[in-house]
Amino acid sequence: MTETIINLAYLVAAVLFIVGLKRLQSPATARTGNRISAVGMFIAVVATLFLHRIITPIELVVGIAIGSIIGALLATRVKMTAMPELVAVLNGFGGLASALVAAAEVMRYLVTPEASVVVTVAQTTSAAALSPLSAVTAFTVFVSVLVGMITFSGSFVAYGKLGGIISGNPISFPGMRVLSALLAIAAIASGVILIVGTGAFPGEPDAVIGGTVALCVLAFILGILLVIPIGGADMPVVVSLLNSYSGLAAAAAGFVLSNTALIVSGALVGAAGLILTMIMCEAMNRSLLNVLLGGFGGDSSGDGAGASLADGQSVTETTADDVAILMSYARQVVIVPGYGMAVAQAQHQVRELADVLAEKGVTVKYAIHSVAGRMPGHMNVLLAEANVAYDHLYEMDDINNEFSMTDVSLVIGANDVVNPAARTDKSSPIYGMPILNVDQSQTTIVLKRSMRPGYSGIENELFYKDNTRMLFGDARESVQKLIQEVKAL
């Protein structure tokens, strides 16, 4: 009866995972989808821990309460600009959890109750629990530990790069790739020791335990070496890829434990993360291998207002009242948000500006580039927080043809995703990357603090176009001034 209840709970959880993931496809249903998936995970966790009697009901309630409090605090206190870092941390802990569960299963099979070290994932004293691991189970342990530890260390490197703790520039040293290859070979060798040792030396667990520990250490170092040479401009892709890794590690841990819910949820996360990674690579017109090995983008130190290109071109500055007049008498205004809007926390002011313009009969739309910001969907999340209507958000392919008919494009903190060099300059590192065609608008207004380049570290040709006007200053303050000026007209 217990097994039947557990299997039914897992079935319900799996259905909720799939329905929740489906609803994440649209901003209008994403919040509901997130809640549905969370309920599914809650059911799966309770079924596993309570019905298997791994912990007592009191321990279960206390654990859920502590986790809920931590989650609520993170959700309410973490700024939207720090959300990419939070996602990276969650990916890292997900990978670590999978690796620890898989490693603990090795101990459960190899350590007797009389041993000084007791690590269990289930309260059982059956003879089967103390028998050698099968080769298949040992292999899944190897995969879970390897991928999990790579995800753990790699995610925290990504966290450091996104948060400015580690330089966003590609970091490398002579022989790094050779060292990475050697570490990968050593990790595989440790895995072989684990797989062979569990069956060959069931009474001598030291070699197996040593192989598992060595695998953890090697995979941890390998994760650092795989992510640290990647430039900051590619961190959104890396975060998405690491999210996929965490799902694969969880699925492997599910096979180790014969846990259906963990297999299904891990496989869904792994597949979704990989699909999103490929979509983002396509949006940048780059291969995944190029992202992982390219060393593209990083920190940059740009000049202040008045910087110019080498050929002597200069930018044209404007004022808030001039921009307000342009927008107030426009037929259509397209707002292009970027990471600068996230830094300034200007999304609420941007929505208010759009509402004020709409009251004057101006059609306002938002153009969203899939890699704008520092995590997938960053701009969508920010605008949703400001209660921007979902039907006003347009993806690049849906809005690009309208720029030639747009009176004013308002670029707020976006940089590389609107740089015409992606179309014209074959020597540019972003050449071939699909961009938002804001330069085709009648007038383009760019809100920036300074002339500092974007995360790719290259100059933006858009700033020097004849139809571009630069409004320097904090985005939030600049938009607030625009609101006041538009209201006054």
CORVEN-V588906 format. One record per pair of residues at least 12 apart in sequence whose ideal C-beta (glycine too) atoms are under 6 Angstrom apart, sorted by the first residue. I is the first residue (numbers start at 1). J is the second residue. D is the distance in Angstrom with one decimal. If there is no record, write none. Layout:
# CORVEN-V588906
i->[I I]
j->[J J]
d->[D D]
This chain:
# CORVEN-V588906
i->[2 6 6 9 9 10 10 12 13 13 13 13 14 16 16 16 17 17 17 17 19 20 20 20 21 27 27 27 28 44 54 80 80 81 81 84 84 84 85 85 85 87 87 88 88 88 88 89 91 91 91 91 92 92 92 94 95 95 95 95 95 96 98 98 98 98 98 99 99 99 101 102 102 102 102 102 103 103 104 104 105 105 106 106 107 108 109 110 110 132 132 132 133 135 138 138 138 139 140 140 140 141 142 142 143 144 144 144 145 146 146 147 147 147 148 149 149 149 150 150 150 151 151 151 151 153 153 153 154 154 154 154 155 157 157 157 158 158 158 158 161 161 162 162 167 168 168 168 169 169 170 170 170 171 171 172 180 183 183 183 186 187 187 187 190 190 190 191 193 194 194 194 229 231 231 231 231 232 232 232 233 233 233 233 234 234 236 236 236 237 237 237 239 240 240 240 240 241 243 244 244 244 247 247 247 247 248 250 250 251 251 251 251 254 276 280 283 283 284 284 285 285 296 297 297 297 298 300 300 302 302 302 303 304 305 307 313 315 315 316 317 318 318 320 320 320 321 323 323 323 324 324 324 326 326 327 327 328 328 328 330 330 330 331 332 332 332 333 333 333 333 334 334 334 334 335 335 336 336 336 336 336 337 337 338 338 338 339 339 340 340 341 341 341 342 344 344 344 346 346 346 347 347 347 348 349 349 349 350 351 351 352 353 353 353 356 356 365 365 366 366 367 367 367 368 368 369 369 369 372 372 396 400 403 403 403 403 404 406 407 408 409 409 409 410 411 411 412 412 413 415 415 416 416 416 417 417 418 418 418 418 419 419 420 420 420 421 422 430 439 439 443 444 444 445 445 446 447 447 447]
j->[51 47 51 43 47 260 261 43 40 43 44 261 264 36 39 40 37 40 265 268 36 33 36 37 268 380 384 390 390 261 122 342 382 342 343 162 374 375 159 162 163 239 375 155 158 159 239 159 155 242 243 246 152 155 156 246 148 151 152 246 249 152 144 148 249 250 253 145 148 149 253 141 144 145 253 256 145 212 119 121 121 256 141 212 119 120 133 205 208 198 199 202 198 195 194 195 198 195 252 255 256 256 191 194 252 249 252 253 215 187 219 245 248 249 249 216 219 220 219 222 223 242 245 246 249 220 223 224 223 226 227 242 242 224 227 228 227 235 238 239 232 235 235 374 299 232 298 299 298 299 229 231 295 228 229 229 225 218 221 222 218 215 218 219 211 214 215 215 211 208 211 212 295 295 296 297 298 297 298 455 296 297 455 456 291 296 371 374 375 277 280 291 375 273 276 277 376 277 273 270 273 274 266 269 270 273 270 262 266 263 266 267 270 266 376 371 370 371 371 433 432 433 429 455 456 457 457 453 457 451 452 453 451 450 472 451 464 463 470 469 470 469 471 481 482 485 485 445 471 482 482 485 486 408 443 357 408 360 486 489 362 407 408 407 363 406 407 357 362 364 408 365 367 406 409 366 410 367 411 414 436 438 379 412 372 413 414 373 413 413 475 412 413 475 382 474 475 476 475 476 479 382 383 386 386 476 479 480 479 386 388 483 479 482 483 483 486 392 394 392 393 394 399 436 393 395 396 417 436 414 417 436 437 437 438 440 441 440 441 442 443 438 441 444 445 438 446 447 475 475 454 460 430 454 456 435 436 435 436 438 462 460 462 439 461 462 461 435 456 462 465 467 467 468 469 471 470 471 475 478]
d->[5.6 5.2 5.3 5.4 3.6 4.5 4.4 5.9 4.3 4.7 4.0 5.0 4.4 5.3 5.8 3.0 5.7 4.9 5.5 5.6 5.6 4.4 3.9 3.1 5.9 5.4 5.7 4.6 4.6 3.8 5.7 5.8 5.5 4.9 5.6 5.0 4.2 3.8 5.0 4.9 4.8 5.8 5.6 4.8 4.5 4.2 5.4 5.6 4.4 4.7 5.1 4.8 4.8 3.2 5.2 3.8 4.2 2.8 4.4 4.7 5.1 4.2 5.2 4.1 3.7 4.9 4.3 4.7 3.1 5.0 4.8 4.5 3.7 5.2 5.1 5.1 5.7 5.5 4.7 5.1 5.8 5.1 5.8 5.4 3.8 5.3 5.0 3.7 5.9 5.3 5.1 3.9 3.9 5.8 5.7 4.3 4.7 5.7 5.0 4.3 4.9 5.4 3.8 5.6 4.3 5.2 3.7 4.6 5.3 6.0 4.9 5.4 5.3 4.2 3.8 5.4 3.5 4.8 5.1 5.7 3.9 5.4 4.2 4.9 5.9 4.7 3.5 4.9 3.7 5.8 4.2 5.6 5.0 5.6 4.2 5.3 5.8 5.7 5.3 5.7 5.4 5.6 5.5 5.7 5.7 2.8 4.4 4.5 3.3 5.3 5.1 4.6 3.4 4.8 6.0 4.5 4.7 5.4 5.9 4.8 5.3 5.9 4.2 5.6 4.8 4.5 4.0 6.0 3.5 6.0 4.4 5.7 5.6 5.5 4.6 3.7 4.5 5.3 4.8 5.3 5.5 2.4 4.3 4.6 4.9 5.7 5.8 5.6 5.4 6.0 5.0 5.1 5.7 5.7 4.9 4.5 5.4 4.7 4.0 5.1 2.9 4.4 4.8 2.9 3.3 5.8 4.2 5.8 3.3 5.3 3.1 4.8 6.0 5.6 5.5 5.6 4.3 5.2 5.9 4.9 4.0 4.8 5.6 5.1 4.3 5.8 5.7 4.7 4.2 5.2 2.9 5.1 5.3 4.8 4.8 3.9 4.3 5.1 4.8 5.5 5.2 3.8 5.5 4.0 5.5 5.3 5.0 5.3 6.0 6.0 5.4 3.4 4.7 5.3 5.9 5.9 5.3 5.7 5.4 4.9 5.6 3.6 4.8 5.6 4.4 5.1 5.8 6.0 5.6 5.1 4.8 5.1 5.3 5.0 4.9 5.1 4.9 4.8 4.6 5.1 5.8 5.9 4.8 5.3 5.3 4.0 2.7 5.1 5.7 1.7 5.5 4.5 4.4 5.5 5.7 5.5 3.8 4.3 4.3 4.0 5.3 4.5 5.9 4.1 4.7 5.6 4.2 5.4 5.7 4.3 5.1 5.7 5.5 5.7 5.2 5.8 5.1 5.9 5.6 5.5 5.0 5.7 4.5 5.2 5.5 5.8 5.4 3.9 5.6 5.9 5.1 5.8 5.1 4.5 6.0 4.4 5.1 4.7 4.5 5.1 5.2 4.1 4.0 4.7 5.1 5.9 4.6 4.8 5.4 5.5 2.9 5.6 5.9 4.2 4.8 5.7 5.9 5.8 5.2 4.9 5.5 4.6 5.9 5.1 4.8 5.7 5.0 4.7 5.8 5.5 5.5 5.5 5.9 4.6 5.3 6.0 5.3 5.2 5.1 5.2]
